[in-house]
Amino acid sequence: MSETLSEQIIQKLEQAAELYNRLILLVAPTGAGKTSTLQAVKERTGAPMVNVNLELSRRLLDLTERQRSLHVPRLLDEIVAQTKSDVILLDNIEILFDTNLKQDPLRLLQGLSRNRTIVAAWSGSVLKGNLIYAAPEHPEYQKYQVRDFLIVSPITET
């Protein structure tokens, strides 16, 4: 599975270069092999891979709750800019969905992808033209129309 998905991602890198938001989402449920797929892409392309939960939480530790929500976009941009690469792989992005941070995760990723290609692992699904994160009754639930970004997923839409 990982090799097939990594091939799909590598193929989409060229398509993404022509988009305004150069964003590719690897969409699959938790435990479906997103990390190993990103590692395979890293090995084949040399693109850096960032653990967003780890890097962002380190930078948020000394900030108050209010400061955290205000500084997340800038801190995330700094994390990505440090890689000095045109293609960046983002894994473990769950912190972006934390309701205390009051962020729009897709908008954050789209903002990052204006000047570089971002491939992000998204724990969720694609259903009837919508990108889903979490179950509707979950506080972190998000639902977006699929547009202005590319999707790679091992699960076909139902």
PyMOL CGO cylinders between C-alpha atoms (Angstrom):
from pymol import cmd
from pymol.cgo import CYLINDER

trace = [
    CYLINDER, 0.00, 0.00, 0.00, 2.71, 2.53, 0.95, 0.3, 1, 1, 1, 1, 1, 1,
    CYLINDER, 2.71, 2.53, 0.95, 4.55, 2.20, -2.35, 0.3, 1, 1, 1, 1, 1, 1,
    CYLINDER, 4.55, 2.20, -2.35, 1.38, 2.77, -4.37, 0.3, 1, 1, 1, 1, 1, 1,
    CYLINDER, 1.38, 2.77, -4.37, 0.43, 5.83, -2.35, 0.3, 1, 1, 1, 1, 1, 1,
    CYLINDER, 0.43, 5.83, -2.35, 3.95, 7.22, -2.42, 0.3, 1, 1, 1, 1, 1, 1,
    CYLINDER, 3.95, 7.22, -2.42, 3.96, 6.87, -6.22, 0.3, 1, 1, 1, 1, 1, 1,
    CYLINDER, 3.96, 6.87, -6.22, 0.65, 8.74, -6.38, 0.3, 1, 1, 1, 1, 1, 1,
    CYLINDER, 0.65, 8.74, -6.38, 2.05, 11.54, -4.25, 0.3, 1, 1, 1, 1, 1, 1,
    CYLINDER, 2.05, 11.54, -4.25, 5.19, 11.83, -6.36, 0.3, 1, 1, 1, 1, 1, 1,
    CYLINDER, 5.19, 11.83, -6.36, 3.04, 12.02, -9.50, 0.3, 1, 1, 1, 1, 1, 1,
    CYLINDER, 3.04, 12.02, -9.50, 0.86, 14.75, -7.93, 0.3, 1, 1, 1, 1, 1, 1,
    CYLINDER, 0.86, 14.75, -7.93, 3.91, 16.88, -7.07, 0.3, 1, 1, 1, 1, 1, 1,
    CYLINDER, 3.91, 16.88, -7.07, 4.06, 18.04, -10.70, 0.3, 1, 1, 1, 1, 1, 1,
    CYLINDER, 4.06, 18.04, -10.70, 0.32, 18.83, -10.76, 0.3, 1, 1, 1, 1, 1, 1,
    CYLINDER, 0.32, 18.83, -10.76, 0.59, 20.74, -7.49, 0.3, 1, 1, 1, 1, 1, 1,
    CYLINDER, 0.59, 20.74, -7.49, 3.34, 22.99, -8.88, 0.3, 1, 1, 1, 1, 1, 1,
    CYLINDER, 3.34, 22.99, -8.88, 0.74, 24.56, -11.19, 0.3, 1, 1, 1, 1, 1, 1,
    CYLINDER, 0.74, 24.56, -11.19, -1.85, 25.32, -8.48, 0.3, 1, 1, 1, 1, 1, 1,
    CYLINDER, -1.85, 25.32, -8.48, -2.25, 28.49, -6.43, 0.3, 1, 1, 1, 1, 1, 1,
    CYLINDER, -2.25, 28.49, -6.43, -2.30, 26.40, -3.26, 0.3, 1, 1, 1, 1, 1, 1,
    CYLINDER, -2.30, 26.40, -3.26, 0.33, 23.73, -3.78, 0.3, 1, 1, 1, 1, 1, 1,
    CYLINDER, 0.33, 23.73, -3.78, -1.28, 21.40, -1.26, 0.3, 1, 1, 1, 1, 1, 1,
    CYLINDER, -1.28, 21.40, -1.26, -1.52, 17.61, -1.41, 0.3, 1, 1, 1, 1, 1, 1,
    CYLINDER, -1.52, 17.61, -1.41, -3.39, 15.84, 1.37, 0.3, 1, 1, 1, 1, 1, 1,
    CYLINDER, -3.39, 15.84, 1.37, -2.74, 12.18, 2.12, 0.3, 1, 1, 1, 1, 1, 1,
    CYLINDER, -2.74, 12.18, 2.12, -6.15, 11.27, 3.53, 0.3, 1, 1, 1, 1, 1, 1,
    CYLINDER, -6.15, 11.27, 3.53, -6.64, 8.02, 5.46, 0.3, 1, 1, 1, 1, 1, 1,
    CYLINDER, -6.64, 8.02, 5.46, -7.87, 6.87, 8.86, 0.3, 1, 1, 1, 1, 1, 1,
    CYLINDER, -7.87, 6.87, 8.86, -5.52, 6.61, 11.83, 0.3, 1, 1, 1, 1, 1, 1,
    CYLINDER, -5.52, 6.61, 11.83, -3.27, 3.57, 11.53, 0.3, 1, 1, 1, 1, 1, 1,
    CYLINDER, -3.27, 3.57, 11.53, -3.59, 3.28, 7.73, 0.3, 1, 1, 1, 1, 1, 1,
    CYLINDER, -3.59, 3.28, 7.73, 0.12, 3.86, 7.02, 0.3, 1, 1, 1, 1, 1, 1,
    CYLINDER, 0.12, 3.86, 7.02, 0.29, 7.59, 6.31, 0.3, 1, 1, 1, 1, 1, 1,
    CYLINDER, 0.29, 7.59, 6.31, 3.61, 8.00, 8.14, 0.3, 1, 1, 1, 1, 1, 1,
    CYLINDER, 3.61, 8.00, 8.14, 5.27, 5.11, 6.31, 0.3, 1, 1, 1, 1, 1, 1,
    CYLINDER, 5.27, 5.11, 6.31, 3.96, 6.51, 3.01, 0.3, 1, 1, 1, 1, 1, 1,
    CYLINDER, 3.96, 6.51, 3.01, 5.47, 9.93, 3.77, 0.3, 1, 1, 1, 1, 1, 1,
    CYLINDER, 5.47, 9.93, 3.77, 8.74, 8.25, 4.76, 0.3, 1, 1, 1, 1, 1, 1,
    CYLINDER, 8.74, 8.25, 4.76, 8.80, 6.46, 1.39, 0.3, 1, 1, 1, 1, 1, 1,
    CYLINDER, 8.80, 6.46, 1.39, 8.23, 9.80, -0.38, 0.3, 1, 1, 1, 1, 1, 1,
    CYLINDER, 8.23, 9.80, -0.38, 11.02, 11.33, 1.70, 0.3, 1, 1, 1, 1, 1, 1,
    CYLINDER, 11.02, 11.33, 1.70, 13.43, 8.56, 0.70, 0.3, 1, 1, 1, 1, 1, 1,
    CYLINDER, 13.43, 8.56, 0.70, 12.60, 8.92, -3.00, 0.3, 1, 1, 1, 1, 1, 1,
    CYLINDER, 12.60, 8.92, -3.00, 12.51, 12.73, -3.22, 0.3, 1, 1, 1, 1, 1, 1,
    CYLINDER, 12.51, 12.73, -3.22, 14.76, 13.94, -0.40, 0.3, 1, 1, 1, 1, 1, 1,
    CYLINDER, 14.76, 13.94, -0.40, 11.96, 16.20, 0.85, 0.3, 1, 1, 1, 1, 1, 1,
    CYLINDER, 11.96, 16.20, 0.85, 12.16, 16.98, 4.58, 0.3, 1, 1, 1, 1, 1, 1,
    CYLINDER, 12.16, 16.98, 4.58, 9.51, 15.52, 6.88, 0.3, 1, 1, 1, 1, 1, 1,
    CYLINDER, 9.51, 15.52, 6.88, 8.20, 17.49, 9.86, 0.3, 1, 1, 1, 1, 1, 1,
    CYLINDER, 8.20, 17.49, 9.86, 6.31, 16.11, 12.87, 0.3, 1, 1, 1, 1, 1, 1,
    CYLINDER, 6.31, 16.11, 12.87, 3.96, 19.07, 13.35, 0.3, 1, 1, 1, 1, 1, 1,
    CYLINDER, 3.96, 19.07, 13.35, 2.65, 17.96, 16.76, 0.3, 1, 1, 1, 1, 1, 1,
    CYLINDER, 2.65, 17.96, 16.76, 6.18, 17.77, 18.17, 0.3, 1, 1, 1, 1, 1, 1,
    CYLINDER, 6.18, 17.77, 18.17, 7.63, 20.91, 16.59, 0.3, 1, 1, 1, 1, 1, 1,
    CYLINDER, 7.63, 20.91, 16.59, 4.63, 23.17, 17.17, 0.3, 1, 1, 1, 1, 1, 1,
    CYLINDER, 4.63, 23.17, 17.17, 3.99, 22.01, 20.74, 0.3, 1, 1, 1, 1, 1, 1,
    CYLINDER, 3.99, 22.01, 20.74, 7.65, 22.76, 21.61, 0.3, 1, 1, 1, 1, 1, 1,
    CYLINDER, 7.65, 22.76, 21.61, 7.17, 26.34, 20.45, 0.3, 1, 1, 1, 1, 1, 1,
    CYLINDER, 7.17, 26.34, 20.45, 3.84, 26.77, 22.23, 0.3, 1, 1, 1, 1, 1, 1,
    CYLINDER, 3.84, 26.77, 22.23, 5.02, 25.61, 25.67, 0.3, 1, 1, 1, 1, 1, 1,
    CYLINDER, 5.02, 25.61, 25.67, 5.99, 29.01, 27.03, 0.3, 1, 1, 1, 1, 1, 1,
    CYLINDER, 5.99, 29.01, 27.03, 2.95, 30.87, 25.68, 0.3, 1, 1, 1, 1, 1, 1,
    CYLINDER, 2.95, 30.87, 25.68, -0.39, 31.54, 27.35, 0.3, 1, 1, 1, 1, 1, 1,
    CYLINDER, -0.39, 31.54, 27.35, -3.55, 30.04, 25.85, 0.3, 1, 1, 1, 1, 1, 1,
    CYLINDER, -3.55, 30.04, 25.85, -4.44, 33.37, 24.21, 0.3, 1, 1, 1, 1, 1, 1,
    CYLINDER, -4.44, 33.37, 24.21, -0.93, 33.81, 22.84, 0.3, 1, 1, 1, 1, 1, 1,
    CYLINDER, -0.93, 33.81, 22.84, -0.98, 30.28, 21.45, 0.3, 1, 1, 1, 1, 1, 1,
    CYLINDER, -0.98, 30.28, 21.45, -4.02, 30.86, 19.27, 0.3, 1, 1, 1, 1, 1, 1,
    CYLINDER, -4.02, 30.86, 19.27, -2.54, 34.13, 17.98, 0.3, 1, 1, 1, 1, 1, 1,
    CYLINDER, -2.54, 34.13, 17.98, 0.93, 32.75, 17.23, 0.3, 1, 1, 1, 1, 1, 1,
    CYLINDER, 0.93, 32.75, 17.23, 0.12, 29.36, 15.65, 0.3, 1, 1, 1, 1, 1, 1,
    CYLINDER, 0.12, 29.36, 15.65, 0.14, 30.59, 12.01, 0.3, 1, 1, 1, 1, 1, 1,
    CYLINDER, 0.14, 30.59, 12.01, 3.48, 32.38, 12.41, 0.3, 1, 1, 1, 1, 1, 1,
    CYLINDER, 3.48, 32.38, 12.41, 5.09, 29.52, 14.33, 0.3, 1, 1, 1, 1, 1, 1,
    CYLINDER, 5.09, 29.52, 14.33, 3.93, 26.97, 11.78, 0.3, 1, 1, 1, 1, 1, 1,
    CYLINDER, 3.93, 26.97, 11.78, 5.32, 29.12, 8.98, 0.3, 1, 1, 1, 1, 1, 1,
    CYLINDER, 5.32, 29.12, 8.98, 8.66, 29.36, 10.82, 0.3, 1, 1, 1, 1, 1, 1,
    CYLINDER, 8.66, 29.36, 10.82, 8.80, 25.58, 11.22, 0.3, 1, 1, 1, 1, 1, 1,
    CYLINDER, 8.80, 25.58, 11.22, 8.22, 25.05, 7.52, 0.3, 1, 1, 1, 1, 1, 1,
    CYLINDER, 8.22, 25.05, 7.52, 10.57, 27.86, 6.47, 0.3, 1, 1, 1, 1, 1, 1,
    CYLINDER, 10.57, 27.86, 6.47, 13.43, 26.30, 8.46, 0.3, 1, 1, 1, 1, 1, 1,
    CYLINDER, 13.43, 26.30, 8.46, 13.46, 23.33, 6.08, 0.3, 1, 1, 1, 1, 1, 1,
    CYLINDER, 13.46, 23.33, 6.08, 14.52, 25.55, 3.16, 0.3, 1, 1, 1, 1, 1, 1,
    CYLINDER, 14.52, 25.55, 3.16, 12.90, 23.13, 0.73, 0.3, 1, 1, 1, 1, 1, 1,
    CYLINDER, 12.90, 23.13, 0.73, 10.37, 23.53, -2.06, 0.3, 1, 1, 1, 1, 1, 1,
    CYLINDER, 10.37, 23.53, -2.06, 8.55, 20.33, -1.02, 0.3, 1, 1, 1, 1, 1, 1,
    CYLINDER, 8.55, 20.33, -1.02, 7.77, 19.63, 2.65, 0.3, 1, 1, 1, 1, 1, 1,
    CYLINDER, 7.77, 19.63, 2.65, 6.08, 16.58, 4.14, 0.3, 1, 1, 1, 1, 1, 1,
    CYLINDER, 6.08, 16.58, 4.14, 3.95, 17.27, 7.23, 0.3, 1, 1, 1, 1, 1, 1,
    CYLINDER, 3.95, 17.27, 7.23, 3.02, 14.40, 9.52, 0.3, 1, 1, 1, 1, 1, 1,
    CYLINDER, 3.02, 14.40, 9.52, 1.07, 14.32, 12.78, 0.3, 1, 1, 1, 1, 1, 1,
    CYLINDER, 1.07, 14.32, 12.78, -0.92, 17.51, 12.20, 0.3, 1, 1, 1, 1, 1, 1,
    CYLINDER, -0.92, 17.51, 12.20, -3.57, 16.72, 14.84, 0.3, 1, 1, 1, 1, 1, 1,
    CYLINDER, -3.57, 16.72, 14.84, -2.50, 19.66, 17.05, 0.3, 1, 1, 1, 1, 1, 1,
    CYLINDER, -2.50, 19.66, 17.05, -3.89, 22.02, 14.40, 0.3, 1, 1, 1, 1, 1, 1,
    CYLINDER, -3.89, 22.02, 14.40, -7.39, 20.69, 15.18, 0.3, 1, 1, 1, 1, 1, 1,
    CYLINDER, -7.39, 20.69, 15.18, -7.14, 21.39, 18.93, 0.3, 1, 1, 1, 1, 1, 1,
    CYLINDER, -7.14, 21.39, 18.93, -10.23, 23.49, 19.69, 0.3, 1, 1, 1, 1, 1, 1,
    CYLINDER, -10.23, 23.49, 19.69, -8.29, 25.56, 22.25, 0.3, 1, 1, 1, 1, 1, 1,
    CYLINDER, -8.29, 25.56, 22.25, -6.05, 26.88, 19.47, 0.3, 1, 1, 1, 1, 1, 1,
    CYLINDER, -6.05, 26.88, 19.47, -9.07, 28.19, 17.51, 0.3, 1, 1, 1, 1, 1, 1,
    CYLINDER, -9.07, 28.19, 17.51, -7.54, 27.53, 14.09, 0.3, 1, 1, 1, 1, 1, 1,
    CYLINDER, -7.54, 27.53, 14.09, -8.84, 26.49, 10.69, 0.3, 1, 1, 1, 1, 1, 1,
    CYLINDER, -8.84, 26.49, 10.69, -6.41, 23.64, 9.87, 0.3, 1, 1, 1, 1, 1, 1,
    CYLINDER, -6.41, 23.64, 9.87, -7.11, 23.54, 6.14, 0.3, 1, 1, 1, 1, 1, 1,
    CYLINDER, -7.11, 23.54, 6.14, -6.66, 27.30, 5.81, 0.3, 1, 1, 1, 1, 1, 1,
    CYLINDER, -6.66, 27.30, 5.81, -3.35, 27.08, 7.69, 0.3, 1, 1, 1, 1, 1, 1,
    CYLINDER, -3.35, 27.08, 7.69, -2.11, 24.37, 5.33, 0.3, 1, 1, 1, 1, 1, 1,
    CYLINDER, -2.11, 24.37, 5.33, -3.29, 26.29, 2.29, 0.3, 1, 1, 1, 1, 1, 1,
    CYLINDER, -3.29, 26.29, 2.29, -1.46, 29.39, 3.52, 0.3, 1, 1, 1, 1, 1, 1,
    CYLINDER, -1.46, 29.39, 3.52, 1.75, 27.40, 3.88, 0.3, 1, 1, 1, 1, 1, 1,
    CYLINDER, 1.75, 27.40, 3.88, 1.33, 25.96, 0.40, 0.3, 1, 1, 1, 1, 1, 1,
    CYLINDER, 1.33, 25.96, 0.40, 1.33, 29.24, -1.52, 0.3, 1, 1, 1, 1, 1, 1,
    CYLINDER, 1.33, 29.24, -1.52, 5.12, 29.43, -1.79, 0.3, 1, 1, 1, 1, 1, 1,
    CYLINDER, 5.12, 29.43, -1.79, 6.05, 25.75, -1.51, 0.3, 1, 1, 1, 1, 1, 1,
    CYLINDER, 6.05, 25.75, -1.51, 4.47, 22.33, -2.05, 0.3, 1, 1, 1, 1, 1, 1,
    CYLINDER, 4.47, 22.33, -2.05, 3.04, 20.87, 1.15, 0.3, 1, 1, 1, 1, 1, 1,
    CYLINDER, 3.04, 20.87, 1.15, 2.16, 17.18, 1.46, 0.3, 1, 1, 1, 1, 1, 1,
    CYLINDER, 2.16, 17.18, 1.46, 0.24, 16.67, 4.71, 0.3, 1, 1, 1, 1, 1, 1,
    CYLINDER, 0.24, 16.67, 4.71, -1.05, 13.51, 6.36, 0.3, 1, 1, 1, 1, 1, 1,
    CYLINDER, -1.05, 13.51, 6.36, -4.75, 14.06, 7.15, 0.3, 1, 1, 1, 1, 1, 1,
    CYLINDER, -4.75, 14.06, 7.15, -6.42, 11.57, 9.50, 0.3, 1, 1, 1, 1, 1, 1,
    CYLINDER, -6.42, 11.57, 9.50, -9.90, 11.36, 8.09, 0.3, 1, 1, 1, 1, 1, 1,
    CYLINDER, -9.90, 11.36, 8.09, -11.83, 10.52, 4.97, 0.3, 1, 1, 1, 1, 1, 1,
    CYLINDER, -11.83, 10.52, 4.97, -13.25, 11.85, 1.74, 0.3, 1, 1, 1, 1, 1, 1,
    CYLINDER, -13.25, 11.85, 1.74, -17.00, 11.39, 1.38, 0.3, 1, 1, 1, 1, 1, 1,
    CYLINDER, -17.00, 11.39, 1.38, -19.27, 12.76, -1.35, 0.3, 1, 1, 1, 1, 1, 1,
    CYLINDER, -19.27, 12.76, -1.35, -16.88, 15.52, -2.34, 0.3, 1, 1, 1, 1, 1, 1,
    CYLINDER, -16.88, 15.52, -2.34, -16.14, 16.51, 1.26, 0.3, 1, 1, 1, 1, 1, 1,
    CYLINDER, -16.14, 16.51, 1.26, -12.95, 16.22, 3.26, 0.3, 1, 1, 1, 1, 1, 1,
    CYLINDER, -12.95, 16.22, 3.26, -13.77, 15.02, 6.78, 0.3, 1, 1, 1, 1, 1, 1,
    CYLINDER, -13.77, 15.02, 6.78, -11.78, 15.13, 10.01, 0.3, 1, 1, 1, 1, 1, 1,
    CYLINDER, -11.78, 15.13, 10.01, -13.22, 13.30, 13.06, 0.3, 1, 1, 1, 1, 1, 1,
    CYLINDER, -13.22, 13.30, 13.06, -16.81, 12.17, 13.64, 0.3, 1, 1, 1, 1, 1, 1,
    CYLINDER, -16.81, 12.17, 13.64, -19.63, 14.77, 13.60, 0.3, 1, 1, 1, 1, 1, 1,
    CYLINDER, -19.63, 14.77, 13.60, -20.18, 14.48, 17.36, 0.3, 1, 1, 1, 1, 1, 1,
    CYLINDER, -20.18, 14.48, 17.36, -16.46, 15.04, 18.12, 0.3, 1, 1, 1, 1, 1, 1,
    CYLINDER, -16.46, 15.04, 18.12, -15.45, 18.61, 19.17, 0.3, 1, 1, 1, 1, 1, 1,
    CYLINDER, -15.45, 18.61, 19.17, -12.62, 18.64, 16.58, 0.3, 1, 1, 1, 1, 1, 1,
    CYLINDER, -12.62, 18.64, 16.58, -14.93, 17.67, 13.71, 0.3, 1, 1, 1, 1, 1, 1,
    CYLINDER, -14.93, 17.67, 13.71, -14.22, 19.51, 10.45, 0.3, 1, 1, 1, 1, 1, 1,
    CYLINDER, -14.22, 19.51, 10.45, -15.85, 19.20, 7.04, 0.3, 1, 1, 1, 1, 1, 1,
    CYLINDER, -15.85, 19.20, 7.04, -14.57, 20.95, 3.91, 0.3, 1, 1, 1, 1, 1, 1,
    CYLINDER, -14.57, 20.95, 3.91, -15.50, 20.90, 0.25, 0.3, 1, 1, 1, 1, 1, 1,
    CYLINDER, -15.50, 20.90, 0.25, -12.77, 19.26, -1.82, 0.3, 1, 1, 1, 1, 1, 1,
    CYLINDER, -12.77, 19.26, -1.82, -11.42, 22.10, -3.93, 0.3, 1, 1, 1, 1, 1, 1,
    CYLINDER, -11.42, 22.10, -3.93, -8.18, 24.00, -4.43, 0.3, 1, 1, 1, 1, 1, 1,
    CYLINDER, -8.18, 24.00, -4.43, -6.02, 21.10, -3.24, 0.3, 1, 1, 1, 1, 1, 1,
    CYLINDER, -6.02, 21.10, -3.24, -5.11, 17.57, -4.33, 0.3, 1, 1, 1, 1, 1, 1,
    CYLINDER, -5.11, 17.57, -4.33, -5.97, 14.37, -2.49, 0.3, 1, 1, 1, 1, 1, 1,
    CYLINDER, -5.97, 14.37, -2.49, -4.27, 11.00, -2.35, 0.3, 1, 1, 1, 1, 1, 1,
    CYLINDER, -4.27, 11.00, -2.35, -6.17, 8.31, -0.46, 0.3, 1, 1, 1, 1, 1, 1,
    CYLINDER, -6.17, 8.31, -0.46, -6.05, 4.52, -0.21, 0.3, 1, 1, 1, 1, 1, 1,
    CYLINDER, -6.05, 4.52, -0.21, -9.82, 4.44, 0.30, 0.3, 1, 1, 1, 1, 1, 1,
    CYLINDER, -9.82, 4.44, 0.30, -12.15, 5.11, -2.59, 0.3, 1, 1, 1, 1, 1, 1,
    CYLINDER, -12.15, 5.11, -2.59, -15.02, 7.51, -2.04, 0.3, 1, 1, 1, 1, 1, 1,
    CYLINDER, -15.02, 7.51, -2.04, -18.38, 5.96, -1.14, 0.3, 1, 1, 1, 1, 1, 1,
]
cmd.load_cgo(trace, "trace")
